[in-house]
Amino acid sequence: MRNSRLLLAALLVGFSATAAAAEDVASGNVSVNVNFAARTSLKVSSHLLQFDVTQAGATATAAIDFTAGARMPSGSDLVLTVEPLRSIDGPGGAADVETDLSFSGEGAGLMAGALSSSAHAVVGRWQGSGLRTGRVVFKLRANAAGSYSLPVRFVLSTP
């Protein structure tokens, strides 16, 4: 019986020490800061614009569909640009045909403008994380009938 009382007393002391320790842990504060790098993803339907101009001075169109995703800090900018990789190839491979190339975006945050062979152009601009889809329609006006092509690169960035 005496051993039982000693065992009971030891258990009570152990439980109260454990309860006091648990109480200390439960009342503590924890601060957590999480920083993550921006992450982007871009899929485009093609990297080659192809136009068939049916008569001199006419306009032909080519469309590129895209899906752009980003995970980044709140309030950060997301920019989609397009740049030609070389000059426009004209009928029979001619590069000296006079052309005019413009684009317009279909979807939220997309823009319109002109595309020159020497610089990139901003096609879309958004703010914050999310998934965006859209279409960029390119219009080529040429002074000679024929088939034209232009390889392009789309870039999604967080400036």
SEDRENKE-355614 format. One record per atom (N, C-alpha, C): residue number from 1; chain; atom name; x, y, z. Coordinates in Angstrom, 1 decimal, decimal comma, always signed. Each point is the difference from the previous one (the first is absolute). Last residue first. Layout:
{pt NUM; A; CA; {X; Y; Z}},
...
//
This chain:
{pt 159; A; N; {+9,5; +42,4; -64,4}},
{pt 159; A; CA; {+1,1; +1,0; +0,0}},
{pt 159; A; C; {+0,3; +0,5; +1,4}},
{pt 158; A; N; {-1,9; -4,6; -2,0}},
{pt 158; A; CA; {-0,4; +0,9; +1,1}},
{pt 158; A; C; {+1,1; +1,0; +0,2}},
{pt 157; A; N; {-1,8; -3,2; -4,5}},
{pt 157; A; CA; {+1,0; +0,4; +1,0}},
{pt 157; A; C; {-0,6; +0,8; +1,1}},
{pt 156; A; N; {-0,5; -3,1; -5,0}},
{pt 156; A; CA; {-0,8; +0,4; +1,2}},
{pt 156; A; C; {+1,0; +0,3; +1,1}},
{pt 155; A; N; {+0,2; -0,5; -5,7}},
{pt 155; A; CA; {+0,7; +0,0; +1,3}},
{pt 155; A; C; {-0,9; +0,5; +1,1}},
{pt 154; A; N; {+0,3; -2,0; -5,6}},
{pt 154; A; CA; {-0,8; +0,7; +1,1}},
{pt 154; A; C; {+0,7; -0,2; +1,3}},
{pt 153; A; N; {+1,6; +0,0; -5,5}},
{pt 153; A; CA; {+0,2; -0,5; +1,4}},
{pt 153; A; C; {-0,9; +0,8; +0,9}},
{pt 152; A; N; {+0,1; -1,3; -5,7}},
{pt 152; A; CA; {-0,1; +1,0; +1,1}},
{pt 152; A; C; {+0,3; -0,8; +1,3}},
{pt 151; A; N; {+0,4; -0,3; -5,9}},
{pt 151; A; CA; {+0,1; -0,6; +1,3}},
{pt 151; A; C; {+0,0; +1,0; +1,1}},
{pt 150; A; N; {-2,2; +0,2; -5,0}},
{pt 150; A; CA; {+0,8; +0,7; +1,0}},
{pt 150; A; C; {+0,1; -0,8; +1,2}},
{pt 149; A; N; {-1,8; +0,1; -5,7}},
{pt 149; A; CA; {+0,1; -0,6; +1,3}},
{pt 149; A; C; {+1,0; +0,8; +0,9}},
{pt 148; A; N; {-3,4; -0,1; -5,0}},
{pt 148; A; CA; {+1,0; +0,7; +0,9}},
{pt 148; A; C; {+0,1; -0,8; +1,3}},
{pt 147; A; N; {-2,1; -0,3; -5,5}},
{pt 147; A; CA; {+0,1; -0,6; +1,3}},
{pt 147; A; C; {+1,2; +0,7; +0,8}},
{pt 146; A; N; {-2,9; +2,4; -4,1}},
{pt 146; A; CA; {+0,9; -1,1; +0,2}},
{pt 146; A; C; {-0,1; -0,5; +1,5}},
{pt 145; A; N; {-0,6; +4,9; -3,2}},
{pt 145; A; CA; {-0,8; -1,2; +0,4}},
{pt 145; A; C; {+1,0; -1,1; +0,2}},
{pt 144; A; N; {+1,2; +5,3; +0,8}},
{pt 144; A; CA; {+0,1; -1,1; -1,0}},
{pt 144; A; C; {-0,8; -1,2; +0,5}},
{pt 143; A; N; {+0,5; +4,0; +2,5}},
{pt 143; A; CA; {-0,2; +0,6; -1,3}},
{pt 143; A; C; {+0,1; -1,1; -1,1}},
{pt 142; A; N; {-1,8; -0,5; +5,3}},
{pt 142; A; CA; {+1,2; -0,1; -0,8}},
{pt 142; A; C; {-0,3; +0,5; -1,4}},
{pt 141; A; N; {-1,7; -0,5; +5,6}},
{pt 141; A; CA; {-0,4; +0,6; -1,3}},
{pt 141; A; C; {+1,3; +0,0; -0,9}},
{pt 140; A; N; {-1,9; -2,8; +4,6}},
{pt 140; A; CA; {+1,1; +0,4; -0,9}},
{pt 140; A; C; {-0,6; +0,6; -1,2}},
{pt 139; A; N; {-1,4; -1,3; +5,4}},
{pt 139; A; CA; {-0,4; +0,4; -1,3}},
{pt 139; A; C; {+1,2; +0,5; -0,8}},
{pt 138; A; N; {-1,3; -3,2; +4,8}},
{pt 138; A; CA; {+0,9; +0,8; -0,8}},
{pt 138; A; C; {-0,5; +0,3; -1,4}},
{pt 137; A; N; {-1,9; -1,4; +5,2}},
{pt 137; A; CA; {-0,3; -0,1; -1,4}},
{pt 137; A; C; {+1,0; +1,0; -0,7}},
{pt 136; A; N; {-0,5; -2,9; +4,9}},
{pt 136; A; CA; {+0,6; +1,2; -0,7}},
{pt 136; A; C; {-0,2; -0,2; -1,5}},
{pt 135; A; N; {-2,5; -2,0; +4,8}},
{pt 135; A; CA; {+0,4; -0,2; -1,4}},
{pt 135; A; C; {+0,6; +1,3; -0,5}},
{pt 134; A; N; {-0,9; -2,7; +5,2}},
{pt 134; A; CA; {-0,4; +1,0; -1,0}},
{pt 134; A; C; {+0,5; -0,3; -1,4}},
{pt 133; A; N; {+0,0; -1,1; +5,9}},
{pt 133; A; CA; {-0,1; -0,5; -1,3}},
{pt 133; A; C; {-0,4; +1,1; -1,0}},
{pt 132; A; N; {+2,1; -0,8; +5,4}},
{pt 132; A; CA; {-0,6; +0,9; -1,0}},
{pt 132; A; C; {+0,0; -0,8; -1,3}},
{pt 131; A; N; {+0,6; -0,6; +5,7}},
{pt 131; A; CA; {+0,1; -0,7; -1,3}},
{pt 131; A; C; {-0,8; +0,9; -1,0}},
{pt 130; A; N; {+2,6; +1,4; +4,9}},
{pt 130; A; CA; {-1,2; -0,5; -0,6}},
{pt 130; A; C; {+0,4; -0,6; -1,4}},
{pt 129; A; N; {+2,1; +4,0; +3,9}},
{pt 129; A; CA; {+0,0; -1,4; -0,4}},
{pt 129; A; C; {-1,3; -0,4; -0,7}},
{pt 128; A; N; {+1,7; +5,2; -0,1}},
{pt 128; A; CA; {-0,3; -1,1; +0,9}},
{pt 128; A; C; {+0,0; -1,3; -0,6}},
{pt 127; A; N; {-0,8; +4,0; -3,2}},
{pt 127; A; CA; {+0,5; +0,1; +1,3}},
{pt 127; A; C; {-0,4; -1,1; +0,9}},
{pt 126; A; N; {+0,9; +1,1; -5,7}},
{pt 126; A; CA; {-0,9; -0,3; +1,1}},
{pt 126; A; C; {+0,6; +0,3; +1,3}},
{pt 125; A; N; {+0,4; +0,6; -5,8}},
{pt 125; A; CA; {+0,5; +0,4; +1,3}},
{pt 125; A; C; {-1,0; -0,3; +1,0}},
{pt 124; A; N; {+1,6; -1,0; -5,7}},
{pt 124; A; CA; {-0,9; +0,0; +1,2}},
{pt 124; A; C; {+0,7; +0,4; +1,3}},
{pt 123; A; N; {+2,1; +0,4; -4,3}},
{pt 123; A; CA; {-1,3; -0,5; -0,5}},
{pt 123; A; C; {-1,0; +0,0; +1,1}},
{pt 122; A; N; {+4,9; +2,6; -1,5}},
{pt 122; A; CA; {-0,8; -0,5; +1,1}},
{pt 122; A; C; {-1,4; -0,4; -0,5}},
{pt 121; A; N; {+4,7; -0,2; -2,9}},
{pt 121; A; CA; {-1,2; +0,8; +0,3}},
{pt 121; A; C; {-0,8; -0,6; +1,2}},
{pt 120; A; N; {+5,4; +0,1; -2,4}},
{pt 120; A; CA; {-1,1; -0,7; +0,5}},
{pt 120; A; C; {-1,1; +1,0; +0,3}},
{pt 119; A; N; {+3,7; +0,7; -4,0}},
{pt 119; A; CA; {-0,2; +0,2; +1,5}},
{pt 119; A; C; {-1,2; -0,9; +0,4}},
{pt 118; A; N; {+1,8; +0,6; -4,7}},
{pt 118; A; CA; {+1,1; +0,3; +0,9}},
{pt 118; A; C; {-0,2; +0,0; +1,5}},
{pt 117; A; N; {-3,2; -0,6; -3,9}},
{pt 117; A; CA; {+1,0; -1,1; +0,0}},
{pt 117; A; C; {+1,1; +0,2; +0,9}},
{pt 116; A; N; {-5,0; +1,8; +1,0}},
{pt 116; A; CA; {+1,1; +0,3; -0,9}},
{pt 116; A; C; {+1,0; -1,2; +0,0}},
{pt 115; A; N; {-5,5; +1,0; +1,3}},
{pt 115; A; CA; {+1,2; -0,9; +0,2}},
{pt 115; A; C; {+1,0; +0,4; -1,1}},
{pt 114; A; N; {-4,5; +2,5; +2,6}},
{pt 114; A; CA; {+0,7; -0,3; -1,2}},
{pt 114; A; C; {+1,2; -0,9; +0,4}},
{pt 113; A; N; {-4,9; +0,5; +2,7}},
{pt 113; A; CA; {+1,2; +0,7; -0,4}},
{pt 113; A; C; {+0,6; -0,4; -1,2}},
{pt 112; A; N; {-3,8; -1,0; +4,5}},
{pt 112; A; CA; {+0,2; +0,1; -1,4}},
{pt 112; A; C; {+1,2; +0,8; -0,3}},
{pt 111; A; N; {-1,7; -3,2; +4,5}},
{pt 111; A; CA; {+0,2; +1,3; -0,6}},
{pt 111; A; C; {+0,0; -0,1; -1,5}},
{pt 110; A; N; {-1,8; -2,8; +4,9}},
{pt 110; A; CA; {+0,7; +0,0; -1,2}},
{pt 110; A; C; {-0,1; +1,3; -0,7}},
{pt 109; A; N; {-2,2; -1,3; +4,2}},
{pt 109; A; CA; {+1,3; +0,4; +0,1}},
{pt 109; A; C; {+0,9; +0,0; -1,2}},
{pt 108; A; N; {-4,4; -3,0; -0,1}},
{pt 108; A; CA; {+0,3; +1,0; +1,0}},
{pt 108; A; C; {+1,5; +0,3; +0,1}},
{pt 107; A; N; {-1,9; -1,7; -4,7}},
{pt 107; A; CA; {+0,0; -0,5; +1,4}},
{pt 107; A; C; {+0,4; +1,2; +0,9}},
{pt 106; A; N; {+1,3; -0,4; -5,0}},
{pt 106; A; CA; {-1,4; -0,4; +0,3}},
{pt 106; A; C; {+0,1; -0,6; +1,4}},
{pt 105; A; N; {+3,5; +3,5; -3,1}},
{pt 105; A; CA; {-0,3; -1,1; +0,9}},
{pt 105; A; C; {-1,5; -0,2; +0,3}},
{pt 104; A; N; {+3,3; +1,8; -4,4}},
{pt 104; A; CA; {-1,0; +0,4; +1,0}},
{pt 104; A; C; {-0,3; -1,2; +0,9}},
{pt 103; A; N; {+3,9; +2,1; -3,9}},
{pt 103; A; CA; {-0,6; -1,1; +0,8}},
{pt 103; A; C; {-1,1; +0,7; +0,8}},
{pt 102; A; N; {+3,3; +0,8; -4,9}},
{pt 102; A; CA; {-0,6; +0,5; +1,3}},
{pt 102; A; C; {-0,6; -1,1; +0,7}},
{pt 101; A; N; {+3,5; +1,3; -4,5}},
{pt 101; A; CA; {-0,5; -1,0; +0,9}},
{pt 101; A; C; {-0,5; +0,6; +1,3}},
{pt 100; A; N; {+1,5; +1,0; -5,5}},
{pt 100; A; CA; {-0,4; +0,7; +1,2}},
{pt 100; A; C; {-0,7; -1,1; +0,9}},
{pt 99; A; N; {+3,6; +0,3; -4,8}},
{pt 99; A; CA; {-1,1; -0,6; +0,9}},
{pt 99; A; C; {-0,3; +0,9; +1,2}},
{pt 98; A; N; {+2,9; -0,7; -5,1}},
{pt 98; A; CA; {-0,5; +1,0; +1,0}},
{pt 98; A; C; {-1,1; -0,6; +0,7}},
{pt 97; A; N; {+4,2; -2,8; -2,2}},
{pt 97; A; CA; {-1,4; +0,4; -0,3}},
{pt 97; A; C; {-0,5; +1,0; +1,2}},
{pt 96; A; N; {+4,3; -2,5; -0,4}},
{pt 96; A; CA; {+0,0; +1,5; -0,3}},
{pt 96; A; C; {-1,4; +0,4; -0,4}},
{pt 95; A; N; {+1,7; -4,6; +0,9}},
{pt 95; A; CA; {-0,1; +0,8; +1,3}},
{pt 95; A; C; {-0,2; +1,5; -0,3}},
{pt 94; A; N; {-0,9; -5,1; -2,6}},
{pt 94; A; CA; {+0,5; +1,4; -0,1}},
{pt 94; A; C; {-0,3; +0,7; +1,3}},
{pt 93; A; N; {-1,0; -4,7; -1,3}},
{pt 93; A; CA; {+1,1; +0,3; +0,9}},
{pt 93; A; C; {+0,4; +1,4; -0,1}},
{pt 92; A; N; {-3,8; -1,8; -2,4}},
{pt 92; A; CA; {+1,2; -0,5; -0,6}},
{pt 92; A; C; {+1,2; +0,3; +0,9}},
{pt 91; A; N; {-3,8; +2,9; +1,5}},
{pt 91; A; CA; {-0,1; -1,0; -1,1}},
{pt 91; A; C; {+1,3; -0,4; -0,6}},
{pt 90; A; N; {+0,8; +2,0; +4,7}},
{pt 90; A; CA; {-1,1; +0,3; -1,0}},
{pt 90; A; C; {-0,1; -1,1; -1,0}},
{pt 89; A; N; {+1,8; +0,7; +5,4}},
{pt 89; A; CA; {+0,3; -0,6; -1,3}},
{pt 89; A; C; {-1,2; +0,2; -0,9}},
{pt 88; A; N; {+1,7; +3,1; +4,3}},
{pt 88; A; CA; {-1,0; -0,8; -0,6}},
{pt 88; A; C; {+0,4; -0,6; -1,3}},
{pt 87; A; N; {+3,6; +1,0; +3,9}},
{pt 87; A; CA; {-0,9; +0,7; -0,8}},
{pt 87; A; C; {-1,0; -0,9; -0,7}},
{pt 86; A; N; {+1,9; -1,6; +4,7}},
{pt 86; A; CA; {+0,6; +0,5; -1,2}},
{pt 86; A; C; {-1,0; +0,8; -0,8}},
{pt 85; A; N; {-1,2; -1,6; +4,2}},
{pt 85; A; CA; {+1,4; -0,6; +0,0}},
{pt 85; A; C; {+0,8; +0,4; -1,2}},
{pt 84; A; N; {-4,1; +2,7; +2,8}},
{pt 84; A; CA; {+0,3; -0,8; -1,2}},
{pt 84; A; C; {+1,4; -0,5; +0,1}},
{pt 83; A; N; {-3,3; +0,9; +4,3}},
{pt 83; A; CA; {+1,1; +0,6; -0,8}},
{pt 83; A; C; {+0,2; -0,9; -1,2}},
{pt 82; A; N; {-3,6; +1,2; +4,5}},
{pt 82; A; CA; {+0,3; -0,8; -1,2}},
{pt 82; A; C; {+1,1; +0,7; -0,8}},
{pt 81; A; N; {-2,2; -0,1; +5,5}},
{pt 81; A; CA; {+0,6; +0,7; -1,2}},
{pt 81; A; C; {+0,1; -1,0; -1,1}},
{pt 80; A; N; {-2,5; +0,8; +5,2}},
{pt 80; A; CA; {+0,2; -1,0; -1,2}},
{pt 80; A; C; {+0,5; +0,9; -1,1}},
{pt 79; A; N; {-0,1; +0,5; +5,7}},
{pt 79; A; CA; {+0,0; +0,6; -1,3}},
{pt 79; A; C; {+0,2; -1,1; -1,1}},
{pt 78; A; N; {-1,4; +1,4; +5,6}},
{pt 78; A; CA; {+0,3; -1,2; -0,9}},
{pt 78; A; C; {-0,2; +0,6; -1,5}},
{pt 77; A; N; {+0,7; +2,1; +5,5}},
{pt 77; A; CA; {-0,4; +0,1; -1,4}},
{pt 77; A; C; {+0,4; -1,3; -0,8}},
{pt 76; A; N; {-1,3; +0,7; +5,5}},
{pt 76; A; CA; {+1,1; -0,1; -1,0}},
{pt 76; A; C; {-0,6; +0,0; -1,4}},
{pt 75; A; N; {-2,6; -0,1; +4,2}},
{pt 75; A; CA; {+0,4; +1,3; -0,5}},
{pt 75; A; C; {+1,1; +0,0; -1,0}},
{pt 74; A; N; {-0,2; -4,0; +3,4}},
{pt 74; A; CA; {-1,1; +0,8; -0,3}},
{pt 74; A; C; {+0,5; +1,4; -0,5}},
{pt 73; A; N; {+3,2; -4,3; -0,7}},
{pt 73; A; CA; {-0,5; +0,9; +1,1}},
{pt 73; A; C; {-1,2; +0,9; -0,5}},
{pt 72; A; N; {+0,6; -4,5; -2,8}},
{pt 72; A; CA; {+0,9; +1,0; +0,5}},
{pt 72; A; C; {-0,6; +0,9; +1,1}},
{pt 71; A; N; {-0,8; -4,0; -4,1}},
{pt 71; A; CA; {-0,1; +0,0; +1,4}},
{pt 71; A; C; {+1,0; +1,0; +0,5}},
{pt 70; A; N; {-2,6; -1,2; -5,0}},
{pt 70; A; CA; {+1,0; +0,6; +0,8}},
{pt 70; A; C; {-0,3; -0,1; +1,5}},
{pt 69; A; N; {-1,2; -1,4; -5,7}},
{pt 69; A; CA; {-0,3; -0,2; +1,4}},
{pt 69; A; C; {+1,1; +0,6; +0,8}},
{pt 68; A; N; {-2,4; -0,2; -5,3}},
{pt 68; A; CA; {+1,1; +0,5; +0,8}},
{pt 68; A; C; {-0,4; -0,1; +1,5}},
{pt 67; A; N; {-1,4; -1,7; -5,4}},
{pt 67; A; CA; {-0,3; -0,2; +1,4}},
{pt 67; A; C; {+1,2; +0,5; +0,8}},
{pt 66; A; N; {-1,9; +0,8; -5,5}},
{pt 66; A; CA; {+1,0; -0,3; +1,1}},
{pt 66; A; C; {-0,7; -0,2; +1,3}},
{pt 65; A; N; {-0,4; +0,4; -5,9}},
{pt 65; A; CA; {-0,7; -0,2; +1,3}},
{pt 65; A; C; {+1,1; -0,2; +1,0}},
{pt 64; A; N; {+0,0; +2,4; -5,0}},
{pt 64; A; CA; {+0,7; -0,8; +0,9}},
{pt 64; A; C; {-0,8; +0,0; +1,3}},
{pt 63; A; N; {-0,8; +1,3; -5,7}},
{pt 63; A; CA; {-0,3; +0,1; +1,4}},
{pt 63; A; C; {+0,8; -1,0; +0,9}},
{pt 62; A; N; {-0,2; +3,0; -5,1}},
{pt 62; A; CA; {+0,5; -1,3; +0,7}},
{pt 62; A; C; {-0,3; +0,2; +1,4}},
{pt 61; A; N; {-1,4; +2,5; -5,2}},
{pt 61; A; CA; {+0,1; -0,1; +1,5}},
{pt 61; A; C; {+0,5; -1,3; +0,4}},
{pt 60; A; N; {+0,0; +3,9; -4,4}},
{pt 60; A; CA; {-0,2; -1,4; +0,4}},
{pt 60; A; C; {+0,2; -0,1; +1,5}},
{pt 59; A; N; {-1,0; +3,9; -4,3}},
{pt 59; A; CA; {+0,4; -0,3; +1,4}},
{pt 59; A; C; {-0,3; -1,5; +0,3}},
{pt 58; A; N; {+1,2; +3,2; -4,8}},
{pt 58; A; CA; {-1,0; -0,7; +0,8}},
{pt 58; A; C; {+0,6; -0,3; +1,4}},
{pt 57; A; N; {+2,4; +1,8; -3,9}},
{pt 57; A; CA; {-0,7; +1,0; +0,8}},
{pt 57; A; C; {-1,0; -0,5; +0,9}},
{pt 56; A; N; {+1,0; -3,0; -4,1}},
{pt 56; A; CA; {+0,9; +1,1; +0,4}},
{pt 56; A; C; {-0,8; +1,0; +0,8}},
{pt 55; A; N; {-1,8; -5,0; +0,2}},
{pt 55; A; CA; {+0,2; +1,0; -1,1}},
{pt 55; A; C; {+0,9; +1,2; +0,6}},
{pt 54; A; N; {-0,9; -4,0; +2,6}},
{pt 54; A; CA; {-0,6; -0,4; -1,3}},
{pt 54; A; C; {+0,2; +1,0; -1,1}},
{pt 53; A; N; {+2,7; -1,7; +4,6}},
{pt 53; A; CA; {-0,5; +1,2; -0,6}},
{pt 53; A; C; {-0,5; -0,3; -1,4}},
{pt 52; A; N; {+1,2; -2,9; +4,6}},
{pt 52; A; CA; {-0,2; -0,1; -1,5}},
{pt 52; A; C; {-0,7; +1,2; -0,5}},
{pt 51; A; N; {+3,2; -1,5; +4,6}},
{pt 51; A; CA; {-1,0; +0,8; -0,6}},
{pt 51; A; C; {-0,1; -0,4; -1,5}},
{pt 50; A; N; {+2,1; -1,6; +5,2}},
{pt 50; A; CA; {-0,1; -0,3; -1,4}},
{pt 50; A; C; {-1,2; +0,7; -0,6}},
{pt 49; A; N; {+3,5; -0,4; +4,7}},
{pt 49; A; CA; {-1,1; +0,7; -0,6}},
{pt 49; A; C; {+0,0; -0,3; -1,5}},
{pt 48; A; N; {+2,1; -2,7; +4,4}},
{pt 48; A; CA; {+0,2; +0,4; -1,4}},
{pt 48; A; C; {-1,3; +0,7; -0,5}},
{pt 47; A; N; {+0,7; -2,3; +4,2}},
{pt 47; A; CA; {+1,0; +0,9; +0,0}},
{pt 47; A; C; {+0,3; +0,6; -1,4}},
{pt 46; A; N; {-4,6; -2,3; +2,9}},
{pt 46; A; CA; {+1,0; -0,1; -1,1}},
{pt 46; A; C; {+1,1; +1,1; +0,2}},
{pt 45; A; N; {-3,5; -0,9; +3,2}},
{pt 45; A; CA; {-0,4; -1,0; -1,0}},
{pt 45; A; C; {+1,0; -0,1; -1,1}},
{pt 44; A; N; {+1,2; +1,2; +5,2}},
{pt 44; A; CA; {-0,5; +0,6; -1,2}},
{pt 44; A; C; {-0,3; -1,0; -1,0}},
{pt 43; A; N; {+1,1; +0,7; +5,7}},
{pt 43; A; CA; {-0,2; -1,0; -1,1}},
{pt 43; A; C; {-0,7; +0,8; -1,2}},
{pt 42; A; N; {+2,7; +0,9; +5,1}},
{pt 42; A; CA; {-0,6; +0,5; -1,2}},
{pt 42; A; C; {-0,1; -1,1; -1,0}},
{pt 41; A; N; {+1,1; +1,5; +5,6}},
{pt 41; A; CA; {-0,1; -1,1; -1,0}},
{pt 41; A; C; {-0,8; +0,5; -1,2}},
{pt 40; A; N; {+2,9; +1,7; +5,0}},
{pt 40; A; CA; {-0,9; +0,2; -1,2}},
{pt 40; A; C; {+0,0; -1,3; -0,8}},
{pt 39; A; N; {+1,4; +2,2; +5,2}},
{pt 39; A; CA; {+0,1; -1,1; -0,8}},
{pt 39; A; C; {-1,1; +0,2; -1,2}},
{pt 38; A; N; {+2,9; +2,7; +4,4}},
{pt 38; A; CA; {-1,0; +0,0; -1,0}},
{pt 38; A; C; {+0,2; -1,2; -0,9}},
{pt 37; A; N; {+1,6; -0,3; +5,1}},
{pt 37; A; CA; {+0,4; +0,6; -1,3}},
{pt 37; A; C; {-1,1; -0,1; -1,0}},
{pt 36; A; N; {-0,5; +0,2; +5,5}},
{pt 36; A; CA; {+0,2; -0,9; -1,1}},
{pt 36; A; C; {+0,3; +0,8; -1,3}},
{pt 35; A; N; {-0,4; +0,1; +5,9}},
{pt 35; A; CA; {+0,3; +0,7; -1,2}},
{pt 35; A; C; {+0,2; -1,0; -1,1}},
{pt 34; A; N; {-2,1; +0,4; +5,3}},
{pt 34; A; CA; {+0,2; -0,8; -1,2}},
{pt 34; A; C; {+0,3; +0,9; -1,2}},
{pt 33; A; N; {-0,1; -0,1; +5,8}},
{pt 33; A; CA; {+0,1; +0,8; -1,2}},
{pt 33; A; C; {+0,3; -0,9; -1,1}},
{pt 32; A; N; {-1,9; -0,4; +5,4}},
{pt 32; A; CA; {+0,4; -0,7; -1,2}},
{pt 32; A; C; {+0,0; +1,0; -1,2}},
{pt 31; A; N; {-0,3; -0,5; +5,8}},
{pt 31; A; CA; {+0,0; +0,9; -1,1}},
{pt 31; A; C; {+0,6; -0,8; -1,2}},
{pt 30; A; N; {-2,2; -1,2; +5,2}},
{pt 30; A; CA; {+0,8; -0,4; -1,1}},
{pt 30; A; C; {-0,2; +1,0; -1,2}},
{pt 29; A; N; {-0,8; -0,5; +5,8}},
{pt 29; A; CA; {-0,3; +0,6; -1,3}},
{pt 29; A; C; {+1,0; -0,5; -1,0}},
{pt 28; A; N; {-2,0; -2,3; +4,9}},
{pt 28; A; CA; {+1,1; +0,7; -0,7}},
{pt 28; A; C; {-0,5; +0,6; -1,3}},
{pt 27; A; N; {-2,4; -2,7; +3,3}},
{pt 27; A; CA; {-0,2; +1,4; +0,1}},
{pt 27; A; C; {+1,1; +0,8; -0,7}},
{pt 26; A; N; {-0,2; -4,9; +0,3}},
{pt 26; A; CA; {-1,3; +0,5; -0,6}},
{pt 26; A; C; {-0,1; +1,5; +0,0}},
{pt 25; A; N; {+3,7; -2,2; +2,2}},
{pt 25; A; CA; {+0,1; -0,2; -1,5}},
{pt 25; A; C; {-1,3; +0,6; -0,6}},
{pt 24; A; N; {+0,1; -0,1; +4,6}},
{pt 24; A; CA; {+1,0; +0,9; -0,4}},
{pt 24; A; C; {+0,1; +0,0; -1,6}},
{pt 23; A; N; {-2,8; -3,1; +2,2}},
{pt 23; A; CA; {-0,6; +1,3; +0,1}},
{pt 23; A; C; {+1,0; +1,0; -0,5}},
{pt 22; A; N; {+1,4; -4,4; +0,4}},
{pt 22; A; CA; {-0,9; +0,2; -1,2}},
{pt 22; A; C; {-0,6; +1,3; +0,0}},
{pt 21; A; N; {+2,7; -1,1; +3,7}},
{pt 21; A; CA; {+0,8; +0,1; -1,2}},
{pt 21; A; C; {-0,9; +0,2; -1,3}},
{pt 20; A; N; {-2,1; -0,8; +4,1}},
{pt 20; A; CA; {+0,6; +1,3; +0,1}},
{pt 20; A; C; {+0,9; +0,3; -1,3}},
{pt 19; A; N; {-2,0; -4,2; +0,5}},
{pt 19; A; CA; {-1,1; +1,0; -0,2}},
{pt 19; A; C; {+0,6; +1,4; +0,0}},
{pt 18; A; N; {+2,8; -3,6; +1,2}},
{pt 18; A; CA; {-0,3; -0,1; -1,4}},
{pt 18; A; C; {-1,0; +1,1; -0,4}},
{pt 17; A; N; {+1,0; -0,5; +4,5}},
{pt 17; A; CA; {+1,2; +0,5; -0,7}},
{pt 17; A; C; {-0,3; +0,0; -1,5}},
{pt 16; A; N; {-3,2; -2,0; +2,7}},
{pt 16; A; CA; {+0,0; +1,5; +0,2}},
{pt 16; A; C; {+1,2; +0,6; -0,7}},
{pt 15; A; N; {-0,3; -4,7; -0,1}},
{pt 15; A; CA; {-1,1; +0,6; -0,8}},
{pt 15; A; C; {+0,0; +1,5; +0,2}},
{pt 14; A; N; {+3,0; -2,4; +2,6}},
{pt 14; A; CA; {+0,4; -0,1; -1,4}},
{pt 14; A; C; {-1,1; +0,7; -0,9}},
{pt 13; A; N; {-0,9; -0,5; +4,6}},
{pt 13; A; CA; {+1,1; +1,0; -0,2}},
{pt 13; A; C; {+0,4; +0,0; -1,4}},
{pt 12; A; N; {-3,1; -3,2; +1,2}},
{pt 12; A; CA; {-0,6; +1,3; +0,1}},
{pt 12; A; C; {+1,1; +1,1; -0,2}},
{pt 11; A; N; {+1,4; -4,5; +0,1}},
{pt 11; A; CA; {-0,8; +0,3; -1,2}},
{pt 11; A; C; {-0,6; +1,4; +0,0}},
{pt 10; A; N; {+2,2; -1,6; +3,8}},
{pt 10; A; CA; {+1,0; +0,3; -1,0}},
{pt 10; A; C; {-0,7; +0,3; -1,3}},
{pt 9; A; N; {-2,6; -1,2; +3,7}},
{pt 9; A; CA; {+0,6; +1,3; +0,2}},
{pt 9; A; C; {+1,0; +0,3; -1,1}},
{pt 8; A; N; {-2,0; -4,3; -0,1}},
{pt 8; A; CA; {-1,0; +1,1; -0,3}},
{pt 8; A; C; {+0,6; +1,4; +0,2}},
{pt 7; A; N; {+2,7; -3,6; +1,2}},
{pt 7; A; CA; {-0,2; +0,0; -1,4}},
{pt 7; A; C; {-1,0; +1,0; -0,4}},
{pt 6; A; N; {+0,6; -0,7; +4,5}},
{pt 6; A; CA; {+1,2; +0,6; -0,5}},
{pt 6; A; C; {-0,1; +0,1; -1,5}},
{pt 5; A; N; {-3,4; -2,3; +2,2}},
{pt 5; A; CA; {+0,0; +1,5; +0,3}},
{pt 5; A; C; {+1,2; +0,7; -0,6}},
{pt 4; A; N; {-0,1; -4,7; -0,3}},
{pt 4; A; CA; {-1,1; +0,6; -0,9}},
{pt 4; A; C; {-0,1; +1,5; +0,2}},
{pt 3; A; N; {+2,9; -2,5; +2,8}},
{pt 3; A; CA; {+0,5; +0,1; -1,3}},
{pt 3; A; C; {-1,0; +0,6; -1,0}},
{pt 2; A; N; {-1,5; -1,0; +4,3}},
{pt 2; A; CA; {+1,0; +1,1; +0,1}},
{pt 2; A; C; {+0,6; +0,2; -1,4}},
{pt 1; A; N; {-2,7; -3,7; +0,5}},
{pt 1; A; CA; {-0,8; +1,2; +0,0}},
{pt 1; A; C; {+0,9; +1,3; +0,0}},
//
